[in-house]
């Protein structure tokens, strides 16, 4: 992937990490003849972050209600950390996978 492709898709790559609406905007704006490899890569990473957020939210809710271990609530910040890492990678024009969840799927 060349530098100009990354520069053209930088904004949409960053938007893809900002809420699910941003993910949908980035997805639908880069379909068809405007497809950009850099944006597609970050859309995939962003989708993994949002799925992780849902899984963590549900599982932590169940674990806390069953065991009462409210100390596990700090795990709910993991998706936020991954989103910040993704935005930083997109801003720096890097196409590096996110740690731990980058290879899933």
URVEN-V999257 format. One record per pair of residues at least 6 apart in sequence whose ideal C-beta (glycine too) atoms are under 7 Angstrom apart, sorted by the first residue. I is the first residue (numbers start at 1). J is the second residue. Records with the same first field share a line. If there is no record, write none. Layout:
I: J  J
//
This chain:
1: 37  38  95
5: 36  37  38
6: 38  93
8: 36
9: 36  38  39
10: 90  93
12: 26  29  30  39
13: 38  39  42  90
14: 87  90  91
15: 22  25  26
16: 22  23  26  39  42  43  46
17: 46  83  86  87  90
20: 50
23: 43  46  47  50
26: 39  43
27: 43
30: 36  39  40
38: 95
41: 95
42: 86  90
45: 86  97  98  102
46: 86
48: 98  101  104  105
49: 79  82  83  86
52: 78  79  82  101
53: 79
56: 75  76  78  79
57: 76
60: 72  73  75  76
63: 69  72
64: 70  72
82: 98  101
85: 98
86: 98
89: 96
97: 103
//
